Amino acid sequence: MQINWNYAGSSPIKIRTFLKSKGVSRRLLTKVRYQGGSILLNGEEGRKTDKMLQNDRLTLLLPSEKSKKLLVPSYVPLDILYEDRDFLIINKPAGVASIPSSLHPNDSLVNRVWGYYKLKQYQGIIPHIVTRLDRDTSGIVLFGKHRYAHSLLDEQLKSHQVQKYYLAILTGQLRNQHVLINLPISRDPSSIIKRQVDAKGVAASSELRQVQCLKNYSLCRVQLHTGKTHQIRVHCSYLKHPLVGDGLYGGKICMPMQRQALHCEQLIFKHPFLDKVINIKCNLPHDMQTFIQKNN
């Protein structure tokens, strides 16, 4: 993987300082140095302490990556929403785990992306999942194609620059069409999976806007301002409006919804290499569309 920059500044700058301004960490530079990468200044091998002048060209050659663990490829086809040199964006179906686990070791979304890479004969890259969804939540999942892309988007996530929007079907009808929920979340001590609203928990913020009023239900668009585990599900349950089908948090199965009625439908982020905003949308899956039609 090769990343190029042209230096437009008028004052000399050390390569190390320039790379830091581009979000290249010391850890990544160490990997570049010791694992087969290199830094080229105007096509010649450069050192971190060398200085760049105006119009100089800097090239960062990232080393090939290998999976630390034995990752089994799955060749189930992907629904690809966007792909370029640096990122891959997938529409994850409900019922598929985001990452491998003891329960789902061979057919998580990561396994499927790994299989896709092998079919495409991509060399020297491994799946780097940036955003995750619960197994029974459908919708947009973002992957970085190399560790540098992953690192830059992870920083955007931490600084709340990535916008994520979900569509959720809530039990009951909301009194207010717009609700801002600021309630801290912690683990439920009685469960290894469940979370709960807890004054001593970690701050969590969700913003709900009612899109459509259904018979005994509400279709809402939810924006996450933080990204805690089960955040939307916990917040809605606390408001006495659990998601349809979310048995863990008090929602009831109502055919055809046999899982929590939650779908990540939009993702907006600044592409760090193309210097433009990427805005991806993803239509509701069939089960949620059918439920809405049935209860309209």
Buried (B, 14 or more C-beta within 10 A) or exposed (E): BEBEBEBEEEEEBBBBEBBBEBBBBEEBBEBBBEEEBBBBBEEEEBEBEBBBEEEBEBBBEBBEBEEEEEBBBBEEEBEEBBBEEBBBBBBBBBEBBBEBEEEBEEBBBBBBBBBBBEEEEEEEBBBBBBBBBBBBBBBBBBBBBBBBBBBBBBBBBEEEEBBBBBBBBBBEEBEEEEBEBEBBBBBBEEEEEBBBBBEEBBEBBBBBBBBBEBEEBBBBBBBBBBBBBBBBBBBBBBBEBBBBBBEBBBBEEBEEBBBBBBBBBBBBBBBBBEEEEBEBEBEBBEBBEBBBEEBE
